Amino acid sequence: KLRMFHINNLIDEIKGMLDGKLMYMSRPEKVKRLNSVMEKMDDICFQPQLGIPDVFIWMISGTRRIAYHRIPINQIMYSKSKYGRGKHCGSTGSFFLKKPRSEDIGAHLTLNLWFGKFE
């Protein structure tokens, strides 16, 4: 509820700027006002790390970890809304696994990823 309150206030502020308040400001005032709006948007932005950790894909040989790839959970999370869905959710993606403590590529995987309820 608090997030929606802040979102509605931000929408009202943007509407006020579009209705003409921005037109009568000097250029530095406009930049300051727009930066303020952007900072407020960042503050109320969804932070997926709070509840669910990222997904790690490991290639293991015996007991050794050969290569890995980290995928932020918000990239594979499912949502009924197409705007809330992650960019890799339900689609085939190409991922390069890198070697631990190195930037060398250890493997290439093509995966279909999905995190969420299947209906």
N, C-alpha and C positions, 0 to 999 in steps of 0.2 A: 504494500500500500504506500509506503514511504517513497519507493522508487517511482511509482506512478504519479505521486504528487510532484516530485521533482521533474519528471518528464513533462507533465502538463504545464508546469511553470516555465520550463524551457521552451515549449511550443508557443506559449503566450508571448514570451519575450521575442522569439523569432518572428511571429506574426506582427508584433508591434514594429519591429525593424523593417519588415517588408511593407508595412502600411505607410511608410514615409519618414519615420523618425530618423532613419539612417541617412536619408537624402540631405538633411539639414546639418549634419555633423561634418567637421573637418576630416581630412584624410587620416591624421593620426588617431583621432577619436574613433573613427570607423574601424581601424585596424585593432585598436585596443578592445573595442566592444565585440568584434568578431572573435578575437583570441579568447576573450572571456567566455563566450558561448562554447567555443571548442573545448576549453578546459572543463566546463560544466558537463559537456557530453562525455568526456573521458572519465569524469568522476562517477557518472551513473552507468557507465558501460558494464556489461556483463563480464564477470571474471570467472571463467570456468574452472580454474585451478582450486577454487575454494573447497569444492566438495569431492571432485573426482580427479585422481591423478592422471597424468599423461600415459599413453600406451607405448610400451617398449616392445619391439620385435627383435628377438635375439636369434642368431645362428649359433648353435652349440655343437661342438664336436667332442665327444667323450665328456670330459668335465670342463673343457676350455670354452670360453666365450670367444667366438671368432669375429663376429660383426654384429652391429645393431643399428636400429633406426628408431628415433623418437617421434611420435605423432601426438600433437596436442589434441586433447579429447574434443575440443570444440570443432575440429576439422572432420571428425567422423560421427558426431552426435546426430541422432535423428530427431526431427521435429515435424509435426503435421504441416506447419507453415514452411513454405519453400525458402523464406528469408531467414528462418531460424536454423535451418539445416546446415551441417558442415559441408565444406566444398568437396570432400572425398566420400561423403556418406552415400552408400548405395551405388557408387560408380567404381569402375576399375581404375586403379591408380598405379603409377610406376614409382617404386621407392628404391633408393640406393642405400645399402647398408654399409656403414663405415666401420673400420677397425677401431677397437678401443684405443685410446691415447694416441690416435693418429687421424689424419684427414684422408688417408687412402681408402678407396672404395673396395669393400670386401665381397660384395654380392649385389645383385640386382633382382628385385622381386616385383612381380605384377600381381596385385591383390585387389580383391573386392572387399571393402571395409564398411562396417555398419555397427553403430553402438546405439542401442535403444530397443524399444519394444517392437516386436514384429507383429503386424496385424494382418 
